[in-house]
Amino acid sequence: PSAQVLNRRCVEAAVMTGLALNCTINKKSLFDRKHYFYADLPAGYQITQQRVPIAVNGSLSYSLCVDNKMSQMVTKTVRIKQIQLEQDSGKSLHDDARSQTLVDLNRAGVGLMEVVMEPDMCCGEEAAAAVRELQLILQTLGSSQAIMAEGQLRVDANISVHHPGEPYGVRTEVKNINSMRFLAKAVDYEIQRQIKELENGGTVLNETRAFDSKLGCTVPMRDKEGKQDYRFMPEPNLPPLILYDAKSLPANVNHQQVVNIDWIHERLPDLPSVKRAKLVELYGILPEHSFTLVNEDGLTEFFEDVVKQTQMKPKKVIGWILSDLLSHLKQHSLTAKESPISSFLLADLLNLLENGDISSSAAKQVFEELWKGEGKTPLEIVKEKQLELIKDQEELEQICQAVIDEREKEVMAIKEGNEKVINKLIGLVRKATRGRANPLLVKQILEKKLSE
């Protein structure tokens, strides 16, 4: 095969990611060969950056909710040790039924960026929240689509346990975890397994393990027994990678031939944390609401589209987006882009509610109908199901009078000072109008009639 050539896009993506994670970008980084024999590595070595990686010493802030309550969020920070560029290996497919292993070499040799975090996390939930934030950052930057299920983002988790004040214990590495949920489970399982092992007088081995999602546990991997000697050496085909900034850029250089760190820095898009802060400021919504909007694929755009098309205040719109729309989407495993109710239809519905044409309980009924995706507009559903509020004052007064005439006992109680009983009368009027009466208006009419 011909000598390796470095892909410019990979370098730019690594620099962008380094800047987004507050790293120091090394203006000179080096490539090394890491030798090992394995079926998915046809060359017998992997090109990596063992001595001087492209970026070092960063940090990643992420939020998670306490006790599953969205209203109590805590922000934590994990230090980023380094970001290195390397070559991906192939993919081993273990076929247990035939007890054989197949090898897929399609991605072997493709550029891979490895982000190495410091051991600043204490449980699976924290690990998953940190990786989710990293995933959002990568997707925002366009460094990677970062879809875990498609192997575009994979996680190796290093786990050890120790008593407070003592040095870290022996660590195990759980390789190639391919979903956030499995990451959280694998970490928590491994922590408990190591604690049990040590409490029973055993020792934890420094080994590579895999997470078996069907069994919900980690298992030792047979393939990497014993300590590997990787026999690192400088990669002879790749010169040191030199990056420039505005100060160090040579005068008469061809811009296609160099990577300028400052140029990339100026063009960084808004990161998820900035997007959340802007949503809070712009719409007056709660920080935890902005968190959900940004973390759910396409939900921010959906929310903003609805707000643009409705008179309802953003603070009220967010309730519909999070408690009605999102819960329906989650039940059916859909993203906002796949919603059977478009932002246009939801805005239409919220306008009917805001203008006092329908009650909130009727609005929920219309929402359920819209969800069926039968192509009817909110107004058509309202007319068909006769859900519009009665706006004719006279008609309402007649219904209220009829209820008063039938309920002498309750009327007596109210006149004797038991104010709460009026709620029963309001309920009866609403029943008589099949929920089509505005409760506030009904209350006013009843109070006026009862004080005559």
C-alpha positions as CSV (number, residue, x, y, z in Angstrom):
1,P,0.0,0.0,0.0
2,S,1.1,3.6,-0.5
3,A,2.4,5.6,2.4
4,Q,-0.2,7.2,4.8
5,V,-1.4,10.7,4.1
6,L,-3.0,12.9,6.8
7,N,-6.6,14.0,6.2
8,R,-6.9,17.8,6.6
9,R,-10.6,17.6,7.7
10,C,-9.6,15.2,10.5
11,V,-7.0,17.8,11.8
12,E,-9.6,20.6,11.6
13,A,-12.2,18.6,13.4
14,A,-9.7,17.7,16.2
15,V,-8.7,21.3,16.6
16,M,-12.4,22.4,16.7
17,T,-13.2,19.8,19.3
18,G,-10.1,20.7,21.3
19,L,-11.1,24.4,21.3
20,A,-14.8,23.5,22.2
21,L,-13.4,21.5,25.2
22,N,-11.2,24.3,26.4
23,C,-8.0,22.5,25.5
24,T,-4.5,23.8,24.8
25,I,-3.8,23.0,21.1
26,N,-0.3,21.8,20.5
27,K,1.3,23.6,17.6
28,K,3.5,20.6,17.0
29,S,2.2,17.1,17.5
30,L,3.8,13.7,16.6
31,F,2.6,10.4,15.2
32,D,3.6,7.0,16.4
33,R,3.2,3.4,15.5
34,K,1.6,1.1,18.1
35,H,2.3,-2.5,17.2
36,Y,0.0,-5.4,18.1
37,F,-1.3,-8.5,16.3
38,Y,-5.1,-8.8,16.0
39,A,-7.4,-9.9,13.3
40,D,-8.9,-6.5,12.8
41,L,-5.6,-4.7,12.3
42,P,-4.1,-6.0,9.0
43,A,-1.0,-3.8,9.0
44,G,0.1,-5.1,12.4
45,Y,0.3,-1.6,13.8
46,Q,-1.9,1.4,14.4
47,I,-0.9,5.0,13.8
48,T,-1.6,7.0,16.9
49,Q,-0.2,10.0,18.9
50,Q,1.4,8.5,21.9
51,R,4.1,11.1,22.7
52,V,2.6,14.5,21.8
53,P,-1.1,14.5,21.0
54,I,-2.9,17.3,19.1
55,A,-4.7,18.8,22.2
56,V,-4.3,18.6,26.0
57,N,-5.7,19.8,29.3
58,G,-9.3,20.7,28.6
59,S,-12.6,20.5,30.5
60,L,-16.1,19.5,29.8
61,S,-19.1,20.8,31.9
62,Y,-22.3,18.7,31.9
63,S,-25.5,18.7,33.9
64,L,-27.5,16.0,35.4
65,C,-30.7,15.9,37.5
66,V,-30.7,14.9,41.2
67,D,-33.0,12.0,42.1
68,N,-34.6,12.0,38.6
69,K,-36.1,15.4,39.4
70,M,-35.7,17.8,36.4
71,S,-36.1,20.7,38.7
72,Q,-32.9,19.9,40.6
73,M,-30.0,20.0,38.2
74,V,-26.3,20.0,39.2
75,T,-23.5,21.0,36.9
76,K,-20.3,19.0,37.1
77,T,-17.0,19.2,35.3
78,V,-14.7,16.5,34.0
79,R,-11.1,17.3,33.0
80,I,-10.0,16.3,29.5
81,K,-6.5,14.8,29.6
82,Q,-5.9,14.9,25.8
83,I,-7.3,14.5,22.3
84,Q,-5.3,12.4,19.9
85,L,-5.7,11.5,16.2
86,E,-5.3,7.9,15.2
87,Q,-6.4,5.3,12.7
88,D,-9.5,3.2,13.4
89,S,-9.1,-0.6,13.3
90,G,-11.6,-3.0,11.7
91,K,-14.6,-4.4,13.5
92,S,-14.8,-8.0,14.9
93,L,-18.2,-9.6,14.7
94,H,-18.4,-12.5,17.2
95,D,-20.9,-15.1,15.9
96,D,-21.6,-17.3,19.0
97,A,-24.0,-19.6,17.2
98,R,-21.2,-20.8,14.9
99,S,-18.5,-20.1,17.4
100,Q,-16.5,-18.1,14.9
101,T,-15.4,-14.5,14.5
102,L,-16.0,-12.4,11.3
103,V,-13.9,-9.3,10.6
104,D,-15.3,-6.2,8.8
105,L,-12.4,-4.1,7.6
106,N,-14.4,-1.3,6.0
107,R,-13.4,1.3,8.5
108,A,-9.8,0.1,9.1
109,G,-7.4,3.0,8.5
110,V,-10.1,5.7,8.7
111,G,-9.3,8.7,10.9
112,L,-10.4,8.4,14.5
113,M,-10.3,11.0,17.2
114,E,-9.9,9.8,20.8
115,V,-10.9,12.0,23.7
116,V,-9.3,10.9,27.0
117,M,-11.0,12.1,30.2
118,E,-9.5,12.1,33.7
119,P,-11.1,9.9,36.4
120,D,-13.5,12.7,37.6
121,M,-16.8,10.7,37.5
122,C,-18.2,8.5,40.2
123,C,-21.1,6.6,38.6
124,G,-22.7,5.4,35.4
125,E,-25.2,8.3,35.4
126,E,-22.4,10.8,35.4
127,A,-20.5,9.0,32.7
128,A,-23.6,8.9,30.5
129,A,-24.4,12.6,31.1
130,A,-20.8,13.6,30.3
131,V,-20.7,11.6,27.1
132,R,-24.2,12.9,26.1
133,E,-22.9,16.5,26.4
134,L,-19.8,15.5,24.4
135,Q,-22.0,14.0,21.7
136,L,-24.1,17.2,21.4
137,I,-20.9,19.2,21.1
138,L,-19.5,16.9,18.4
139,Q,-22.8,17.1,16.5
140,T,-23.0,20.9,16.8
141,L,-19.4,21.3,15.5
142,G,-20.0,18.8,12.7
143,S,-16.9,16.9,13.9
144,S,-19.0,13.7,13.8
145,Q,-22.6,12.7,13.5
146,A,-21.7,10.8,16.7
147,I,-24.6,8.2,16.4
148,M,-23.6,5.5,18.9
149,A,-25.7,2.8,17.4
150,E,-23.8,3.2,14.1
151,G,-20.4,3.1,15.7
152,Q,-19.6,6.7,15.0
153,L,-19.1,7.3,18.7
154,R,-17.8,4.5,20.9
155,V,-16.8,4.6,24.6
156,D,-14.2,2.7,26.5
157,A,-14.8,3.0,30.2
158,N,-11.9,2.6,32.7
159,I,-13.2,1.8,36.2
160,S,-11.6,1.3,39.6
161,V,-12.7,1.4,43.2
162,H,-10.9,2.6,46.4
163,H,-11.5,3.7,49.9
164,P,-11.5,7.5,50.5
165,G,-8.0,8.8,51.1
166,E,-6.4,5.8,49.6
167,P,-4.8,5.6,46.1
168,Y,-6.9,4.4,43.1
169,G,-7.4,0.7,42.9
170,V,-6.5,-1.5,39.9
171,R,-8.6,-0.5,36.9
172,T,-10.5,-2.6,34.3
173,E,-11.4,-1.3,30.9
174,V,-14.8,-2.0,29.4
175,K,-14.4,-1.7,25.6
176,N,-16.6,-0.5,22.8
177,I,-19.8,0.5,24.6
178,N,-22.3,1.5,22.0
179,S,-25.1,3.3,23.8
180,M,-25.6,5.8,26.7
181,R,-27.8,3.4,28.5
182,F,-25.3,0.5,28.3
183,L,-22.5,2.9,29.4
184,A,-24.4,3.8,32.6
185,K,-25.2,0.1,33.2
186,A,-21.7,-1.2,32.5
187,V,-20.1,1.3,34.8
188,D,-22.5,0.7,37.7
189,Y,-22.3,-3.1,37.3
190,E,-18.5,-3.0,37.2
191,I,-18.3,-0.8,40.3
192,Q,-20.4,-3.3,42.3
193,R,-18.5,-6.3,40.9
194,Q,-15.2,-4.9,42.0
195,I,-16.4,-3.9,45.4
196,K,-17.8,-7.5,45.9
197,E,-14.6,-9.0,44.7
198,L,-12.5,-7.0,47.1
199,E,-14.8,-7.5,50.0
200,N,-14.7,-11.3,49.5
201,G,-10.9,-11.1,49.7
202,G,-10.3,-11.4,46.0
203,T,-8.3,-9.1,43.7
204,V,-9.3,-7.0,40.7
205,L,-7.4,-7.9,37.6
206,N,-6.1,-5.2,35.2
207,E,-8.1,-6.7,32.2
208,T,-10.2,-5.8,29.2
209,R,-13.9,-6.6,29.6
210,A,-16.9,-6.3,27.4
211,F,-20.5,-5.4,28.4
212,D,-23.0,-8.1,27.6
213,S,-26.2,-6.1,27.1
214,K,-28.5,-9.2,27.1
215,L,-27.2,-10.3,30.5
216,G,-26.6,-6.8,31.8
217,C,-23.1,-7.6,33.0
218,T,-19.5,-7.2,32.0
219,V,-17.5,-10.3,30.9
220,P,-13.7,-10.7,30.5
221,M,-12.5,-10.5,26.9
222,R,-10.4,-13.5,25.9
223,D,-8.4,-11.7,23.2
224,K,-6.1,-9.4,25.2
225,E,-4.6,-11.6,27.8
226,G,-1.4,-10.5,29.6
227,K,0.3,-7.1,29.3
228,Q,0.9,-6.0,25.7
229,D,4.3,-4.5,24.7
230,Y,3.2,-2.2,21.9
231,R,6.8,-1.4,20.8
232,F,6.0,2.3,20.1
233,M,8.1,4.0,17.4
234,P,7.9,7.3,15.6
235,E,5.7,6.9,12.4
236,P,8.3,7.2,9.6
237,N,5.7,8.1,6.9
238,L,4.2,11.1,8.7
239,P,6.2,14.2,9.6
240,P,5.3,16.2,12.8
241,L,2.0,18.0,12.5
242,I,2.6,21.7,12.6
243,L,-0.4,24.0,13.3
244,Y,-0.4,27.8,13.1
245,D,-2.2,30.7,14.7
246,A,-2.6,34.3,13.5
247,K,0.8,35.3,15.1
248,S,2.9,32.4,13.8
249,L,1.4,32.2,10.3
250,P,4.2,32.8,7.7
251,A,3.4,35.8,5.4
252,N,3.4,34.2,1.9
253,V,1.8,30.9,2.8
254,N,-0.9,29.0,0.8
255,H,-3.9,28.9,3.2
256,Q,-4.9,25.5,1.7
257,Q,-1.7,24.0,3.0
258,V,-1.9,25.1,6.6
259,V,-4.4,24.8,9.5
260,N,-4.9,28.1,11.4
261,I,-6.1,27.7,14.9
262,D,-7.4,31.2,15.3
263,W,-9.3,31.0,12.0
264,I,-11.1,27.9,13.3
265,H,-11.7,29.5,16.7
266,E,-13.5,32.5,15.2
267,R,-15.8,30.2,13.3
268,L,-16.9,28.0,16.2
269,P,-20.7,27.8,16.4
270,D,-22.7,28.3,19.6
271,L,-22.1,25.3,21.8
272,P,-25.0,23.6,23.6
273,S,-24.4,25.4,26.9
274,V,-24.6,28.8,25.1
275,K,-27.7,27.7,23.2
276,R,-29.4,26.8,26.5
277,A,-28.5,30.2,28.1
278,K,-29.9,32.0,25.1
279,L,-33.2,30.1,25.2
280,V,-33.6,31.0,28.9
281,E,-32.8,34.7,28.2
282,L,-34.9,35.0,25.1
283,Y,-38.1,33.1,26.2
284,G,-38.0,33.4,30.0
285,I,-38.2,29.6,30.4
286,L,-36.5,27.6,33.2
287,P,-32.9,26.3,32.8
288,E,-34.1,22.7,33.1
289,H,-36.6,23.3,30.3
290,S,-33.8,24.7,28.1
291,F,-31.7,21.6,28.9
292,T,-34.5,19.3,27.6
293,L,-35.0,21.4,24.5
294,V,-31.4,21.2,23.5
295,N,-30.9,17.6,24.5
296,E,-33.8,16.3,22.5
297,D,-33.1,16.1,18.8
298,G,-34.9,18.8,16.9
299,L,-37.0,20.0,19.8
300,T,-35.5,23.5,20.1
301,E,-36.4,24.2,16.4
302,F,-39.9,22.8,16.9
303,F,-40.5,25.0,20.0
304,E,-39.2,28.1,18.3
305,D,-41.4,27.5,15.3
306,V,-44.5,27.1,17.5
307,V,-43.6,30.3,19.4
308,K,-43.3,32.3,16.2
309,Q,-46.8,31.2,15.0
310,T,-48.8,31.6,18.2
311,Q,-50.0,34.4,20.5
312,M,-49.4,32.2,23.5
313,K,-46.6,33.1,25.8
314,P,-43.4,31.0,25.5
315,K,-43.7,30.0,29.1
316,K,-47.1,28.3,28.4
317,V,-46.0,26.9,25.1
318,I,-43.1,25.1,26.8
319,G,-45.6,23.2,29.0
320,W,-47.3,21.8,25.9
321,I,-44.0,21.0,24.2
322,L,-42.6,19.1,27.2
323,S,-45.6,17.5,28.9
324,D,-47.8,16.7,25.9
325,L,-45.7,16.6,22.7
326,L,-42.5,15.1,24.2
327,S,-44.2,12.5,26.3
328,H,-46.1,11.3,23.2
329,L,-42.9,11.3,21.1
330,K,-41.1,9.3,23.8
331,Q,-43.9,6.7,24.0
332,H,-43.6,6.1,20.3
333,S,-39.7,6.5,20.1
334,L,-40.0,9.4,17.7
335,T,-37.8,12.6,17.4
336,A,-39.4,16.0,17.0
337,K,-38.8,15.9,13.3
338,E,-40.9,12.7,13.0
339,S,-43.8,14.2,15.0
340,P,-47.2,13.5,13.4
341,I,-48.3,16.9,14.7
342,S,-46.4,19.7,12.9
343,S,-45.4,22.9,14.6
344,F,-47.9,24.7,12.4
345,L,-50.8,22.5,13.7
346,L,-49.8,22.8,17.3
347,A,-49.5,26.6,17.0
348,D,-53.1,26.6,15.5
349,L,-54.4,24.6,18.4
350,L,-52.7,26.8,21.0
351,N,-54.1,29.9,19.3
352,L,-57.7,28.4,19.7
353,L,-56.9,27.9,23.4
354,E,-55.3,31.3,23.9
355,N,-58.2,33.1,22.2
356,G,-60.7,31.4,24.5
357,D,-62.3,29.4,21.7
358,I,-61.8,26.1,23.6
359,S,-61.1,25.0,27.1
360,S,-57.7,23.4,28.1
361,S,-59.4,20.0,28.5
362,A,-60.8,20.3,25.0
363,A,-57.4,21.3,23.8
364,K,-56.0,18.0,25.1
365,Q,-58.7,16.1,23.3
366,V,-57.9,17.9,20.0
367,F,-54.2,17.1,20.6
368,E,-55.0,13.4,20.9
369,E,-57.0,13.6,17.6
370,L,-54.2,15.5,15.8
371,W,-51.7,12.8,17.0
372,K,-53.6,10.3,14.9
373,G,-52.3,12.2,11.9
374,E,-55.6,12.1,9.9
375,G,-54.9,15.4,8.2
376,K,-57.7,17.4,10.0
377,T,-57.0,20.9,11.2
378,P,-57.6,21.8,14.9
379,L,-60.6,23.9,14.0
380,E,-62.2,21.0,12.0
381,I,-61.8,18.7,15.0
382,V,-63.3,21.3,17.3
383,K,-66.3,21.7,15.0
384,E,-66.7,18.0,14.4
385,K,-66.6,17.1,18.1
386,Q,-68.5,20.3,19.2
387,L,-65.8,21.4,21.6
388,E,-66.0,25.2,21.1
389,L,-66.7,27.2,24.3
390,I,-70.2,28.7,24.5
391,K,-69.6,32.4,24.0
392,D,-73.3,33.4,24.1
393,Q,-73.8,35.0,27.5
394,E,-77.6,34.6,27.4
395,E,-77.3,30.9,26.7
396,L,-74.9,30.4,29.6
397,E,-77.1,32.4,31.9
398,Q,-80.1,30.2,31.1
399,I,-78.1,27.0,31.9
400,C,-76.8,28.5,35.1
401,Q,-80.3,29.5,36.1
402,A,-81.6,26.0,35.4
403,V,-78.9,24.5,37.7
404,I,-79.7,26.9,40.5
405,D,-83.4,26.1,40.2
406,E,-82.7,22.4,40.5
407,R,-80.3,22.6,43.5
408,E,-82.1,24.3,46.3
409,K,-80.0,22.5,49.0
410,E,-76.7,23.7,47.6
411,V,-78.1,27.2,47.0
412,M,-79.1,27.4,50.7
413,A,-75.7,26.3,51.8
414,I,-74.0,29.0,49.8
415,K,-76.3,31.7,51.0
416,E,-75.5,30.5,54.6
417,G,-71.9,31.3,53.9
418,N,-70.4,28.0,52.7
419,E,-68.6,29.5,49.6
420,K,-67.0,26.2,48.6
421,V,-70.3,24.6,47.5
422,I,-70.3,26.9,44.4
423,N,-67.6,24.7,42.9
424,K,-70.2,21.9,42.8
425,L,-72.6,24.1,40.9
426,I,-69.8,25.1,38.4
427,G,-69.1,21.4,37.9
428,L,-72.8,20.8,37.1
429,V,-72.9,23.6,34.6
430,R,-69.8,22.3,32.9
431,K,-71.4,18.8,32.8
432,A,-74.6,20.3,31.3
433,T,-72.5,22.1,28.7
434,R,-70.2,19.0,28.2
435,G,-67.2,21.1,29.3
436,R,-67.9,23.9,26.8
437,A,-68.4,26.6,29.4
438,N,-65.6,28.8,30.6
439,P,-65.4,28.1,34.3
440,L,-64.4,31.6,35.2
441,L,-67.3,33.1,33.3
442,V,-69.7,30.5,34.9
443,K,-68.4,31.4,38.4
444,Q,-69.1,35.1,37.7
445,I,-72.6,34.4,36.5
446,L,-73.5,32.1,39.4
447,E,-72.1,34.5,42.0
448,K,-74.1,37.4,40.5
449,K,-77.3,35.3,40.4
450,L,-76.9,34.0,43.9
451,S,-76.3,37.5,45.4
452,E,-79.6,38.8,43.9
